[in-house]
Amino acid sequence: MKTIILRGLGTATPPFYATQEDAYEYFFTHFSLKPAERDLYRRILLDGKIKGRYLGMDAKADVLETDPDRLLARFLKFGRSTAVAAARRALAEAGVEPAEISGLVFNTCTGYLCPGLCSYIAEDLGLKTTIRFLDLMGMGCGAAIPNLEAAAGMLIRSGEGPVLSLAVEICSATIFPGHEPELVVSNSIFGDGAAAVVLDLSRENSQDGLAKMVDFAAGLFPRYREDLHYRTAGGRLRNHLSRRVPVIGARTVTEVASGLLDRHGLTRNDIAWWAVHPGGTAVLAQVAKTLGLADDVLRFSYRIFKNYGNMSSPSVLFVLREILDSGRPQPGQKGMLLAFGAGFSAFAALIEFASG
């Protein structure tokens, strides 16, 4: 059996940073807000848990942009630069040169390009022309985990590595001014970021690199599709999320995680580290409740949400980076990555930490 090793993990954000107080002041000044809408912005931005967010913008005024062409151009500009920055950090940690990369898997849901960002990233990093590549779209916040599974599949099929896995979202390119509560929530919690992972086949033993990728699981629940999805309105992406998302997300990821644990004869107590998508404090609290975990177990997810907001698909890898840096897991300890997204979809990855 071939062993897939996570050799490097890099994260990056766009340079523009706005505190939640900055956002409230700007929305209050430039948006036409109804009293209930203004109160909701105040409660989320000023009384919520997020300190601030990194945004793919050149200036605050960009938040008022509604032209679809300029929004897409902004997605390309900041998606490209942020993804490349994350990739360079992952490559550096892995000790891998760009010319050594044999495969590239990329995912996003916040902008559509043809060709996809793989073309731009390959050019900027100087990847070889014989590289195998895959652009994934439309999977929402959970996409980093199936991205990793696709990258692992490339390695297993070809026997050639390393493979670079990249998730990037410029959620700020989908800000949609409107009076509906779901739009207020979306405009208030989503941030931008990118995460990159270098996967490779173990050359000597399963304890090199940062972690061993043990197995993956997924679930697709179309009956909940209308509770979480993007749709196009006036040529722009408009987020739709219902109040049921925390409950549905917790229910679906628990089902998927339980199946993965059962397959390996494990229980939840065998998992020392949980990297759960920080979709919001209500989401994390519901996941902890449904899985029977103490809130402290998800402290790294809460920390990422506080410092970055919900960055959609890269978020779960930001949590894993935080676990590696602050939690300092021991070799042999097991971890679980959990995320959910549009569809309604849910994903899990079982990992075993290594000595790296």
C-alpha atoms as one frame of an Amber mdcrd trajectory, in Angstrom:
protein
   0.000   0.000   0.000   1.389   3.403  -0.992   1.664   5.905   1.850   0.715
   9.528   1.140   2.646  12.081   3.177   1.814  15.730   3.818   5.237  17.341
   3.454   4.391  21.048   3.548   1.466  23.334   4.382   1.391  27.045   3.582
  -1.256  29.713   4.117  -1.581  33.275   2.834  -3.990  36.199   2.811  -4.367
  39.336   0.682  -2.581  42.375   2.174  -5.667  44.539   2.845  -6.945  44.127
   6.403 -10.126  45.573   7.891 -11.292  45.319  11.467 -14.961  44.621  12.076
 -15.260  48.161  13.431 -13.890  49.468  10.115 -16.454  47.383   8.248 -19.354
  48.593  10.379 -18.416  52.221   9.958 -18.095  51.828   6.197 -21.347  49.893
   5.769 -23.186  52.372   8.015 -21.838  55.311   5.984 -22.212  53.962   2.442
 -25.072  51.430   2.515 -28.740  52.388   2.731 -29.636  50.357   5.807 -33.026
  49.722   7.324 -33.147  49.841  11.156 -33.308  46.048  11.577 -30.524  45.619
   9.044 -28.330  48.173  10.782 -28.918  46.445  14.111 -27.921  43.072  12.670
 -24.717  44.522  11.204 -23.965  46.052  14.603 -24.519  42.795  16.471 -22.375
  40.727  14.100 -19.598  43.235  13.419 -19.284  44.942  16.791 -20.509  42.296
  19.236 -19.376  39.191  17.344 -16.257  37.070  17.781 -14.331  38.132  14.651
 -11.622  40.769  15.156 -11.018  41.487  11.472 -10.665  40.016   8.002  -8.181
  40.049   5.128  -9.838  41.127   1.882  -8.861  41.006  -1.785  -9.224  44.741
  -2.300  -7.008  47.709  -3.011  -9.134  50.100  -0.943 -12.318  50.169   1.152
 -14.240  51.666  -1.765 -13.916  48.347  -3.625 -16.654  46.949  -1.399 -19.139
  49.074  -3.361 -18.160  47.502  -6.707 -21.071  45.831  -8.511 -19.743  45.476
 -12.050 -19.339  41.717 -12.715 -16.324  42.188 -14.993 -14.391  44.235 -12.446
 -15.317  41.826  -9.655 -13.964  38.920 -11.697 -10.796  40.871 -12.464 -10.335
  41.415  -8.733 -10.866  37.706  -8.092  -8.183  36.866 -10.653  -5.702  39.415
  -9.303  -5.935  38.491  -5.636  -6.775  34.827  -6.089  -3.668  34.420  -8.203
  -1.269  36.310  -5.935  -2.601  34.812  -2.698  -2.527  31.250  -4.039   1.042
  31.647  -5.256   2.142  33.050  -1.877   0.615  30.070  -0.054   2.176  27.664
  -2.548   5.651  29.117  -2.085   5.380  28.675   1.685   4.237  25.075   1.352
   7.038  24.303  -1.110   9.619  25.888   1.184   8.478  23.841   4.174   8.497
  20.673   2.086  11.952  21.429   0.684  10.576  21.080  -2.844  11.421  23.162
  -5.892   8.564  24.189  -8.224  10.178  22.254 -11.096   9.800  19.045  -9.051
   5.998  19.305  -8.825   4.322  16.663 -10.989   0.663  17.493 -10.294  -1.523
  20.450  -9.360  -5.083  20.387  -7.983  -6.844  23.698  -7.439 -10.258  24.598
  -6.054 -12.380  27.715  -5.653 -16.051  28.725  -5.672 -15.806  32.535  -5.604
 -14.921  33.233  -9.238 -15.227  31.501 -12.612 -12.339  31.505 -15.082 -11.656
  29.480 -18.215  -8.868  28.471 -18.184  -8.932  28.123 -14.435  -6.361  29.472
 -12.023  -4.136  26.407 -12.567  -2.898  28.065 -15.763  -1.904  31.261 -13.956
  -0.413  29.513 -10.935   1.664  27.189 -13.104   3.017  30.209 -14.972   3.819
  32.199 -11.830   5.518  29.288 -10.058   7.355  28.091 -13.156   5.860  24.585
 -13.124   6.821  22.212 -15.919   4.563  21.886 -18.953   4.072  18.123 -18.462
   2.292  18.661 -15.156  -1.023  16.916 -14.519  -3.603  19.433 -13.301  -7.197
  19.709 -12.207  -9.412  22.753 -11.541 -12.309  22.055  -9.147 -15.281  24.409
  -8.879 -18.658  24.648  -7.200 -17.923  22.645  -4.039 -18.089  25.523  -1.554
 -16.506  25.659   1.887 -15.700  21.942   2.055 -13.649  21.720  -1.131 -10.132
  21.572   0.331 -10.688  18.014   1.559 -11.824  16.469  -1.764  -9.003  18.495
  -3.323  -6.550  16.621  -1.077  -8.197  13.324  -2.002  -7.853  14.107  -5.715
  -4.191  15.011  -5.194  -3.634  11.752  -3.302  -5.322   9.905  -6.168  -2.889
  11.453  -8.649   0.008  10.157  -6.581  -1.412   6.666  -6.210  -2.245   6.297
  -9.914   1.006   7.658 -11.307   3.502   6.874  -8.585   5.035  10.270  -9.309
   5.156  13.197  -6.924   5.090  15.632  -5.344   1.591  17.027  -5.998   0.539
  20.545  -5.021  -2.990  21.009  -3.612  -4.304  24.593  -3.553  -7.514  26.121
  -2.176  -8.210  29.839  -2.592 -11.282  31.986  -2.082 -11.775  35.714  -2.652
 -15.116  35.918  -0.884 -14.968  39.722  -0.937 -15.586  39.541  -4.700 -19.036
  38.153  -3.856 -20.151  40.832  -1.359 -23.764  41.531  -2.273 -25.461  44.547
  -0.662 -29.048  43.728   0.196 -31.572  43.895   2.999 -32.013  40.146   3.580
 -30.508  38.871   6.867 -28.553  36.153   5.043 -26.739  38.828   3.002 -25.945
  40.825   6.132 -24.422  37.695   7.685 -22.431  36.858   4.546 -21.085  40.392
   4.208 -20.059  40.374   7.864 -18.220  37.072   8.373 -16.491  36.025   5.137
 -12.838  36.800   4.484 -10.242  35.882   1.861  -7.325  33.486   1.934  -5.449
  30.603   0.360  -3.913  27.378   1.628  -1.491  25.044  -0.145  -0.385  21.516
   0.664   2.485  19.488  -0.797   1.653  15.771  -0.878   4.147  13.070  -1.777
   4.738   9.355  -1.552   6.694   8.275   1.511  10.219   7.419   0.408  11.425
   5.658   3.547   8.744   5.313   6.225   5.371   6.694   7.245   6.835   9.058
   9.837   8.477  11.578   7.520   6.828  14.870   6.603   4.150  16.463   8.788
   1.425  13.826   8.647   0.256  10.721   6.852  -2.992  10.959   4.896  -4.815
   7.838   6.066  -8.237   7.987   4.399 -11.065  10.203   3.151 -14.860  10.183
   3.260 -17.610  12.306   1.727 -21.366  12.699   1.779 -23.785  14.427  -0.585
 -27.208  15.451   0.740 -29.263  17.086  -2.052 -32.336  17.392   0.171 -30.554
  20.284   1.915 -29.279  21.909  -1.286 -31.388  25.055  -0.953 -30.033  25.759
   2.524 -26.515  26.586   1.313 -25.598  27.620  -2.207 -24.460  30.410  -4.504
 -26.701  31.656  -7.263 -26.115  34.244  -9.962 -28.084  37.497  -9.748 -27.380
  40.289 -12.214 -24.173  38.579 -13.290 -22.859  38.440  -9.703 -22.562  35.595
  -7.227 -25.065  35.872  -4.385 -24.688  33.702  -1.322 -27.683  31.947   0.177
 -27.493  30.347   3.611 -30.406  29.452   5.840 -30.605  29.520   9.611 -30.530
  25.723   9.546 -26.919  25.587   8.284 -25.284  24.985  11.709 -27.598  22.062
  12.489 -27.392  20.570   8.984 -23.629  21.024   8.816 -23.108  19.344  12.171
 -25.460  16.495  11.297 -23.859  15.772   7.925 -20.193  15.994   8.989 -20.943
  13.792  11.989 -22.465  11.171   9.710 -19.461  11.272   7.376 -16.892  11.303
  10.206 -18.611   8.411  11.992 -18.500   6.294   8.853 -14.798   7.014   8.387
 -13.998   6.130  12.005 -16.025   2.913  11.804 -14.126   1.889   8.670 -10.877
   2.017  10.624 -12.182   0.564  13.871 -11.762   3.885  15.683 -13.893   5.926
  18.062 -14.031   9.684  18.547 -11.820   9.282  21.605  -9.038   8.005  19.339
  -8.844  11.396  17.611  -6.468  13.703  19.456  -6.867  16.733  17.162  -9.938
  18.055  15.356  -9.616  20.567  12.513 -13.200  21.653  11.850 -14.190  24.242
   9.253 -14.759  27.498  11.177 -17.976  28.504   9.479 -19.080  30.474  12.536
 -19.397  30.151  16.279 -22.887  28.653  15.988 -21.541  26.095  13.506 -18.657
  25.100  15.772 -20.849  24.874  18.858 -23.316  22.644  17.022 -20.550  20.397
  15.653 -19.086  20.008  19.155 -22.525  19.185  20.556 -23.382  16.643  17.851
 -19.985  14.925  18.018 -19.941  15.014  21.809 -16.773  17.110  21.981 -15.808
  19.709  24.545 -15.695  23.231  23.087 -11.992  23.420  23.999 -11.296  20.635
  21.503 -12.239  23.057  18.717 -10.207  25.967  20.105  -8.016  26.133  17.003
 -11.080  26.490  14.778 -12.435  29.254  17.015  -9.046  30.978  16.865  -8.987
  31.008  13.058 -12.544  32.329  12.919 -11.629  35.102  15.352  -8.558  36.228
  13.416  -9.665  35.665   9.808 -13.413  35.083   9.658 -14.800  32.348   7.413
 -12.508  32.072   4.372 -14.570  29.241   2.886 -12.514  26.303   1.559  -8.982
  27.218   2.792 -10.233  27.669   6.366  -9.896  24.048   7.491  -6.244  24.039
   6.368  -5.621  27.256   8.308  -6.913  25.336  11.336  -4.558  22.446  10.611
  -1.659  24.912  10.328  -2.647  26.340  13.723  -2.706  22.849  15.230   0.757
  22.106  13.852   2.166  25.405  15.126   0.408  25.788  18.484  -0.952  22.365
  19.387   2.302  20.568  18.542   0.792  17.104  17.991   2.975  14.110  18.777
   4.025  11.438  16.250   1.401   8.735  15.952  -1.478  10.886  17.192  -4.506
  10.923  14.914  -6.336  13.945  13.578  -9.594  14.547  11.726 -10.318  17.275
   9.177 -14.028  18.083   8.828 -15.746  20.534   6.490 -19.067  21.013   4.757
 -20.183  23.038   1.780 -22.698  23.688  -0.945 -24.732  20.838  -2.214 -25.305
  20.062   0.730 -21.949  18.274   1.041 -19.737  17.084   3.893 -16.152  15.829
   3.908 -13.704  14.192   6.307 -10.029  13.269   6.207  -8.261  11.028   8.700
  -4.591  11.814   9.272  -1.783  10.544  11.474   0.804  13.051  12.614   4.466
  12.354  11.925   7.799  13.423  13.368   8.232  16.276  10.880
